[in-house]
Amino acid sequence: MSRLTGLGVLAAVTMAAGALVPVAGAASTSPSTPTGTPTGTPTGTPTGTPTGTPTGTPTGTPTGTPTGASGTPTSGTPAAPIPVPANRPARGSARLYLPDAFFLRRAAVTVPGRTVSVTGLVRPYVAGQRVAVEVRQGNRVIRRDRLRVRPSAAGRSGRFTERVAARAPGLVTVRVTHAANPAMSGFAALRRFSVLDEHVGPGATGRFVQLIQQRLLALHVFLPQSGVYDSYTGLAVDAYHRLLGWSTSASLDGRTISYLLDGFGAFKVRFPGHGDHAEGDLGHQLLALIRGAKVYWIFPISSGKPSTPTILGDFRVYSRVPGYLPDGMYYSSFFIRGYAIHGYSPAPDYPASHGCMRLPIQDAIATYDWLQYGDWVDTYYR
């Protein structure tokens, strides 16, 4: 048989077998290609891509499901998801809140002996769980407790409350932990607050002074918040004592601090229909600047002494005089005849004027700027 005839027979055999070995032509035949008619199965490994459908089963083809390099099936039915154990513990977390603390620039503070509630919110709620609470002041443990977590109304979260009262100034750290168990994972939460030193005097600065000024302003007692225990602070404390019906005093004692931090004391508006107006409560020696029913500022005053009492009634501002008048009246707002609201020195903490409502000199401009022509001025004894 000739060389060309042998190649033709080999090509025919190749096509019958599914074109496992493509033949480009006689010119591309390699020296290893048989020149005679093949009598058996080729023993070499096919190097090209099959172009037809094999009629027989390849002897080297795997019989299982083909897989990729990572073991994931590359075809066929998708693999089932990995089962999750039904008894896996819930992943817990907690946040702590201080509803009874005060905040100065986002820092929680309080004073010695005052109880602070530490409320914890646990998610999710798991029945029967307890948390461990440790309270330290500095390096000293002042309280340890174990508290049951109780469900919220919806039952999705749990709550607990610890109450802490530190008796001395210093930093208090509250740490709450939950040990891991079959029902819930372990977690921890931390919260701090400062107990301030409340022994201060004139000229003092610091966070306690800031706290006192903040609470006086919350009750609308006039006070520029300087952070210094200055004369404005003393006048404001005096006005607060009058608001409570106590004796007039600028002393910041423990009772005053307690009442102030608890929010006691409010000026009761008598004429809410008078819009922007001033009310002189002569019984408490206070002047309030009011917008409708909302108190804006409260000042201590000295009204008319018994021999020259302040006129009672409802009047309107009809004249305004800035600066000093010859008799020493400072920034005056007249509301009937010679009666006015004005600054004067002295303005003692008892009725001593000739009928006007005297303000401390440093409060006069703020009052004058607030009052306008036509504003009501109401004077009465409560």
DODOTOR-106921 format. One record per residue (C-alpha): x negated, y, z; chain. Coordinates in pm, 1 decimal, decimal comma, always signed. Each point is the difference from the previous one (the first is absolute). Layout:
BEGIN
[[X; Y; Z]; A];
...
This chain:
BEGIN
[[+0,0; +0,0; +0,0]; A];
[[-128,3; +346,5; -83,1]; A];
[[-70,1; +275,2; +255,3]; A];
[[+297,2; +211,1; -120,3]; A];
[[+234,6; -299,5; +9,2]; A];
[[-101,4; -71,1; +359,9]; A];
[[+72,7; +360,2; +100,6]; A];
[[+344,2; -19,1; -153,0]; A];
[[+81,5; -313,2; +194,4]; A];
[[-124,5; +160,4; +324,0]; A];
[[+215,9; +308,8; -59,3]; A];
[[+304,6; -219,5; -54,7]; A];
[[-64,8; -193,0; +317,9]; A];
[[-48,9; +326,0; +188,5]; A];
[[+335,0; +143,4; -115,2]; A];
[[+178,2; -319,3; +89,5]; A];
[[-136,8; +23,3; +351,8]; A];
[[+133,7; +350,9; +59,4]; A];
[[-287,8; +200,7; -151,1]; A];
[[-216,2; -54,1; +305,4]; A];
[[-312,4; +90,8; -203,4]; A];
[[+51,8; +270,8; -265,4]; A];
[[-202,7; -39,2; -318,5]; A];
[[-90,4; +314,1; -189,1]; A];
[[-149,4; -166,3; -305,6]; A];
[[-293,3; -197,4; -125,6]; A];
[[-243,0; +282,0; +38,3]; A];
[[+57,7; +10,8; +379,2]; A];
[[-52,2; -371,4; +64,2]; A];
[[-260,2; -66,6; +269,0]; A];
[[-259,4; -274,2; -25,2]; A];
[[+181,1; -191,6; +280,7]; A];
[[+321,9; -37,7; -202,7]; A];
[[+51,8; -366,5; -108,6]; A];
[[-32,4; -58,1; -372,9]; A];
[[+208,5; -313,5; -10,0]; A];
[[+358,9; -83,9; +83,1]; A];
[[+45,3; +13,8; +382,2]; A];
[[+112,6; -327,6; +147,3]; A];
[[+61,0; +112,1; +363,4]; A];
[[+99,2; +293,0; +217,4]; A];
[[-239,6; +300,0; +1,6]; A];
[[-201,6; +4,0; +320,2]; A];
[[-88,6; +375,2; +10,7]; A];
[[+199,4; +271,3; +182,0]; A];
[[+212,7; +224,3; -226,7]; A];
[[-127,8; +357,5; -0,3]; A];
[[+279,1; +182,6; -182,0]; A];
[[+364,2; +77,8; +77,8]; A];
[[+252,7; -262,8; -117,7]; A];
[[+216,0; +126,6; -289,6]; A];
[[+258,2; -277,1; -5,8]; A];
[[+191,7; -225,9; +235,8]; A];
[[-192,5; -309,6; +113,9]; A];
[[+172,5; -325,5; -84,9]; A];
[[-170,3; -196,1; +271,4]; A];
[[-93,8; +54,8; +361,3]; A];
[[-346,2; +155,7; +38,8]; A];
[[-215,7; -225,3; +207,8]; A];
[[-151,1; +285,1; +204,8]; A];
[[+320,6; +198,6; +71,8]; A];
[[+97,6; +36,7; +373,7]; A];
[[+335,7; -155,7; +91,3]; A];
[[+76,1; +231,2; +299,5]; A];
[[+125,3; +361,8; +16,0]; A];
[[-266,3; +239,0; -136,7]; A];
[[-129,2; +247,9; +255,3]; A];
[[-199,4; +322,3; -11,6]; A];
[[-328,1; +68,0; +174,5]; A];
[[+179,5; +86,5; +325,3]; A];
[[+215,0; -310,2; +0,7]; A];
[[+319,0; +184,4; -107,7]; A];
[[+199,2; -177,3; -272,3]; A];
[[-32,6; +181,8; -333,0]; A];
[[+324,7; -135,6; -139,4]; A];
[[+305,9; -192,7; +104,2]; A];
[[+218,6; +54,3; +311,2]; A];
[[-120,4; +284,7; +236,2]; A];
[[-147,6; -113,5; +331,2]; A];
[[+227,7; +18,8; +308,0]; A];
[[-77,6; +280,8; +258,3]; A];
[[-199,5; -90,9; +307,6]; A];
[[+249,1; -67,1; +282,1]; A];
[[-3,3; +243,2; +296,4]; A];
[[+29,4; -160,7; +344,6]; A];
[[+341,9; +70,6; +152,8]; A];
[[-149,8; +53,7; +346,6]; A];
[[-247,6; +274,6; -91,0]; A];
[[-5,8; +267,6; +281,6]; A];
[[+145,9; +344,6; -72,3]; A];
[[-254,4; +271,7; -63,9]; A];
[[+55,7; +250,0; +285,2]; A];
[[-94,0; +365,0; +46,8]; A];
[[+75,8; +272,2; +253,8]; A];
[[+2,1; +382,1; +20,9]; A];
[[-0,7; +201,1; +322,3]; A];
[[+189,2; +326,4; +61,2]; A];
[[-14,9; +255,7; +284,0]; A];
[[+344,5; +164,9; +16,1]; A];
[[-65,2; +165,9; +338,5]; A];
[[-340,7; +148,1; -82,4]; A];
[[-65,4; +350,2; -130,1]; A];
[[-206,0; +68,9; -308,5]; A];
[[-261,5; +266,4; -59,3]; A];
[[-129,7; -11,4; -356,2]; A];
[[+115,3; -362,3; -23,4]; A];
[[-183,0; -98,9; +322,1]; A];
[[+225,1; -157,4; +265,9]; A];
[[-29,2; +158,3; +345,8]; A];
[[+171,6; +3,8; +337,8]; A];
[[-73,6; +103,4; +360,4]; A];
[[-93,3; -204,6; +309,7]; A];
[[+279,8; -204,0; +156,4]; A];
[[+238,0; +45,1; -294,6]; A];
[[+139,6; -324,5; -142,8]; A];
[[-66,6; -67,4; -366,2]; A];
[[+202,1; -269,5; -178,4]; A];
[[-195,7; -212,3; -246,4]; A];
[[+247,1; -155,2; -243,1]; A];
[[-112,4; -279,5; -230,6]; A];
[[+165,5; -101,8; -327,5]; A];
[[-79,2; -357,3; -106,6]; A];
[[+70,4; -137,0; -348,1]; A];
[[+148,0; -250,3; -54,2]; A];
[[+201,3; -97,7; +305,3]; A];
[[-59,7; -356,6; +117,0]; A];
[[+205,4; -118,8; +295,1]; A];
[[-185,7; -74,8; +321,2]; A];
[[-313,5; +197,7; -83,8]; A];
[[-194,7; +197,3; +262,8]; A];
[[-280,0; +253,4; -23,2]; A];
[[-283,4; +73,9; +241,4]; A];
[[-50,5; +365,2; +100,2]; A];
[[-318,2; +141,2; +149,3]; A];
[[-27,8; +366,2; +104,4]; A];
[[-341,1; +152,7; +68,7]; A];
[[-106,8; +343,2; +114,6]; A];
[[-362,6; +29,0; -93,7]; A];
[[-150,8; -338,7; +84,0]; A];
[[+247,2; -75,6; +279,9]; A];
[[+304,6; -221,9; -52,7]; A];
[[+302,6; +171,5; +156,5]; A];
[[+269,9; -240,1; -117,1]; A];
[[+48,4; -344,6; -153,2]; A];
[[+332,3; -145,1; -105,3]; A];
[[+171,9; -260,7; -216,3]; A];
[[+316,9; +119,4; -167,6]; A];
[[+271,9; -183,3; -187,2]; A];
[[+71,5; +124,2; -351,1]; A];
[[+371,4; +67,7; -37,9]; A];
[[+184,6; +15,6; -332,9]; A];
[[+114,4; +321,2; -163,3]; A];
[[+364,6; +40,4; -103,9]; A];
[[-65,3; -143,8; -347,4]; A];
[[-222,1; -276,0; +137,1]; A];
[[-278,5; +59,8; -253,4]; A];
[[-239,3; +153,3; +250,8]; A];
[[-63,0; -15,2; +373,3]; A];
[[-68,6; +261,7; +267,1]; A];
[[-165,6; +24,2; +338,2]; A];
[[-75,5; +291,1; +234,8]; A];
[[-276,2; +52,1; +255,5]; A];
[[-2,5; +300,3; +236,5]; A];
[[-327,6; +156,1; +102,8]; A];
[[-65,4; +272,1; +261,4]; A];
[[-365,6; +93,0; +46,2]; A];
[[-74,2; +196,2; +316,2]; A];
[[-325,2; +162,4; -109,8]; A];
[[-120,0; +187,2; -310,4]; A];
[[-170,7; -207,6; -267,4]; A];
[[+49,1; -199,1; -318,1]; A];
[[+250,4; -286,9; +19,9]; A];
[[-18,0; -292,4; -244,1]; A];
[[+293,7; -238,2; -45,4]; A];
[[-83,1; -328,5; -175,9]; A];
[[+266,8; -254,1; -95,9]; A];
[[-91,0; -350,5; -119,5]; A];
[[+186,4; -309,1; -113,5]; A];
[[-181,4; -334,0; -10,3]; A];
[[+55,8; -219,9; -302,8]; A];
[[+248,6; -284,9; +45,8]; A];
[[+202,4; -226,9; -230,3]; A];
[[+275,5; +263,0; -36,6]; A];
[[-204,0; +319,1; -61,2]; A];
[[-354,7; +99,6; -88,1]; A];
[[-217,1; +195,6; +240,2]; A];
[[-10,8; +381,7; -15,1]; A];
[[-106,6; +301,9; +202,6]; A];
[[+94,9; +369,8; +24,2]; A];
[[-165,6; +296,2; +173,3]; A];
[[+115,8; +348,3; +110,2]; A];
[[-167,7; +274,2; +204,1]; A];
[[+111,9; +312,9; +182,2]; A];
[[-173,6; +254,6; +223,5]; A];
[[+98,8; +95,5; +353,7]; A];
[[-85,2; +369,3; +37,7]; A];
[[-141,1; +182,4; +300,1]; A];
[[+276,8; +237,4; +110,6]; A];
[[-207,8; +206,7; +240,5]; A];
[[-49,9; +322,9; -193,9]; A];
[[-4,0; +369,5; +75,1]; A];
[[-16,5; +334,8; -178,5]; A];
[[-244,3; -4,6; -289,4]; A];
[[+7,4; -380,8; -30,8]; A];
[[+3,3; -167,9; -340,4]; A];
[[+46,9; -353,0; -123,7]; A];
[[+274,4; -240,8; -93,0]; A];
[[+197,6; +37,0; +321,2]; A];
[[+37,4; +373,5; -59,4]; A];
[[+100,3; -75,5; -359,5]; A];
[[+261,7; -245,3; +127,7]; A];
[[+150,7; +252,3; +244,1]; A];
[[+17,3; +267,3; -268,7]; A];
[[+156,7; -246,6; -244,7]; A];
[[+275,9; -96,7; +245,3]; A];
[[+76,9; +363,6; +93,1]; A];
[[+34,4; +86,4; -368,2]; A];
[[+231,7; -298,5; -47,5]; A];
[[+235,3; +170,3; +248,8]; A];
[[-35,9; +331,2; -193,0]; A];
[[-190,3; +182,3; +271,5]; A];
[[-204,6; +266,9; -178,0]; A];
[[-366,4; -97,3; -4,2]; A];
[[-274,6; +30,9; -262,7]; A];
[[-156,4; -348,4; +4,0]; A];
[[-362,5; +98,6; +54,7]; A];
[[-123,0; -313,0; +179,2]; A];
[[-116,1; +225,5; +286,3]; A];
[[+174,7; +36,3; +334,8]; A];
[[+32,8; +376,6; -42,8]; A];
[[+239,9; +271,2; +120,7]; A];
[[+253,6; -102,8; -266,7]; A];
[[+2,9; -350,5; +148,5]; A];
[[+51,8; +136,4; +350,3]; A];
[[+295,6; +213,6; -115,4]; A];
[[+148,1; -297,5; -183,5]; A];
[[-24,5; -221,1; +311,0]; A];
[[+167,0; +278,3; +199,5]; A];
[[+282,2; +20,4; -257,7]; A];
[[+38,3; -379,3; +17,9]; A];
[[+43,9; +14,8; +378,1]; A];
[[+272,7; +259,8; -48,7]; A];
[[+166,1; -220,4; -261,2]; A];
[[+21,1; -277,9; +259,1]; A];
[[+135,8; +240,3; +261,6]; A];
[[-311,4; -32,6; +214,9]; A];
[[-190,1; +282,9; +162,2]; A];
[[-213,3; +208,9; -232,1]; A];
[[-356,0; -129,9; -13,3]; A];
[[-276,6; -60,4; -252,6]; A];
[[-126,3; -302,2; +195,5]; A];
[[-25,9; -322,7; -198,8]; A];
[[+57,4; -259,5; +271,1]; A];
[[+84,1; -369,4; -33,0]; A];
[[+375,0; +55,9; +25,0]; A];
[[-9,9; +257,9; -278,2]; A];
[[-205,7; -232,3; -220,6]; A];
[[+239,7; -289,9; +58,5]; A];
[[+309,2; +206,2; -84,3]; A];
[[-168,6; +153,6; -302,1]; A];
[[-110,7; -333,4; -145,9]; A];
[[+346,5; -144,2; +60,0]; A];
[[+148,3; +286,8; -201,3]; A];
[[+212,3; +159,4; +272,4]; A];
[[+105,3; +361,0; -45,9]; A];
[[+210,3; +163,9; -270,0]; A];
[[+138,6; +346,7; -57,8]; A];
[[+379,3; -20,9; -37,9]; A];
[[+117,9; +226,9; -280,6]; A];
[[+311,1; +199,3; +89,8]; A];
[[+70,4; +185,5; -327,2]; A];
[[-75,8; -230,3; -295,3]; A];
[[+230,1; +205,2; -225,3]; A];
[[-227,2; +306,0; +20,9]; A];
[[-247,9; -129,8; -257,8]; A];
[[-350,3; +134,2; +57,5]; A];
[[+25,4; +152,7; +346,0]; A];
[[-158,4; +39,1; +342,5]; A];
[[+149,7; -126,8; +325,4]; A];
[[-117,4; +138,4; +332,7]; A];
[[+69,9; -253,3; +276,2]; A];
[[-51,3; +237,7; +290,6]; A];
[[+68,0; -266,7; +261,0]; A];
[[-306,5; -195,3; -116,5]; A];
[[-197,4; +308,0; -113,5]; A];
[[-36,7; -135,7; -351,8]; A];
[[+43,4; +141,6; -348,8]; A];
[[+73,9; -240,1; -287,9]; A];
[[-17,3; +78,3; -370,3]; A];
[[+261,0; -216,1; -170,3]; A];
[[+111,0; -88,5; -351,5]; A];
[[+362,3; -108,5; +21,8]; A];
[[-5,2; -281,0; +254,6]; A];
[[-372,8; -70,5; -31,6]; A];
[[-246,1; +151,7; +244,1]; A];
[[-304,9; +141,0; -172,2]; A];
[[-210,0; +142,4; +287,0]; A];
[[+36,7; +47,8; +376,6]; A];
[[-179,9; +276,1; +194,7]; A];
[[-23,0; +94,9; +369,0]; A];
[[+135,0; +347,9; +71,9]; A];
[[+45,2; +248,6; +281,0]; A];
[[+349,3; +151,2; -14,4]; A];
[[+144,2; +298,6; +189,8]; A];
[[-52,6; +16,8; +373,1]; A];
[[+311,3; +13,0; +222,2]; A];
[[+6,9; +380,6; +2,7]; A];
[[-28,1; +24,9; -379,9]; A];
[[+149,6; -326,4; -131,0]; A];
[[-5,9; -110,7; -362,0]; A];
[[+326,5; +71,4; -179,6]; A];
[[+213,3; -310,0; -68,4]; A];
[[+181,9; -69,7; -324,6]; A];
[[-42,1; -49,2; -375,3]; A];
[[-189,9; +266,7; -193,8]; A];
[[-191,9; +48,1; -325,5]; A];
[[-351,3; +121,0; -69,1]; A];
[[+33,2; +357,6; -124,3]; A];
[[-356,2; +133,4; +27,8]; A];
[[-350,4; -146,1; -23,4]; A];
[[-316,4; +180,3; +104,9]; A];
[[-342,8; -159,9; -52,8]; A];
[[-300,0; +73,5; +219,3]; A];
[[+6,6; +181,8; +332,7]; A];
[[+254,1; +257,4; +113,6]; A];
[[-110,0; +270,1; +250,3]; A];
[[+144,8; -189,6; +294,9]; A];
[[-199,2; -314,7; -83,0]; A];
[[+271,8; -194,7; -185,5]; A];
[[-167,7; -214,1; -267,2]; A];
[[+161,8; -112,1; -326,1]; A];
[[+357,2; +80,6; +101,3]; A];
[[+331,0; -127,4; -141,8]; A];
[[+284,4; +216,6; +135,3]; A];
[[+345,3; -158,3; +22,6]; A];
[[+206,3; +267,2; +184,7]; A];
[[-94,9; +350,0; +109,8]; A];
[[-339,4; -21,4; +177,0]; A];
[[+15,4; -375,6; +60,1]; A];
[[-254,9; -196,5; -197,8]; A];
[[-197,0; -321,0; -28,0]; A];
[[-364,4; +103,3; +19,7]; A];
[[-342,9; -82,8; +133,1]; A];
[[-119,2; +158,1; +321,1]; A];
[[-274,0; -38,1; +255,8]; A];
[[+75,0; -121,8; +252,5]; A];
[[+282,0; -239,9; -81,6]; A];
[[+23,8; -192,3; +327,5]; A];
[[+187,4; -326,2; +50,8]; A];
[[+293,3; +173,9; +172,3]; A];
[[+245,1; +283,1; -95,6]; A];
[[-202,5; +324,2; +13,5]; A];
[[+91,5; +215,3; -303,6]; A];
[[+217,3; +307,0; -36,2]; A];
[[+257,6; -202,8; -192,8]; A];
[[-195,6; -123,0; -304,9]; A];
[[-115,9; -356,2; -57,1]; A];
[[-375,2; +18,4; +43,5]; A];
[[-228,7; -246,2; -173,3]; A];
[[-366,9; -63,0; +76,9]; A];
[[-203,1; +224,1; -233,0]; A];
[[-136,6; -296,8; -195,1]; A];
[[+352,0; -126,5; -82,2]; A];
[[+139,1; +333,7; -120,6]; A];
[[-113,8; +2,8; -364,0]; A];
[[+128,1; -352,5; -71,7]; A];
[[+344,6; +96,0; +135,1]; A];
[[+3,6; +333,5; -183,7]; A];
[[-89,3; -164,1; -333,1]; A];
[[+275,5; -259,2; +39,5]; A];
[[+287,1; +236,4; +89,5]; A];
[[+150,2; +212,9; -276,8]; A];
[[+247,0; +287,2; -23,1]; A];
[[+353,7; -117,9; +70,6]; A];
[[-96,8; -318,0; +186,3]; A];
[[+214,8; -76,0; +300,6]; A];
[[-142,3; +31,7; +351,7]; A];
[[+209,0; -182,2; +262,0]; A];
[[-71,5; +43,8; +370,6]; A];
[[+161,1; -198,8; +282,7]; A];
[[-53,5; -184,9; +325,4]; A];
[[+33,3; -375,3; -29,5]; A];
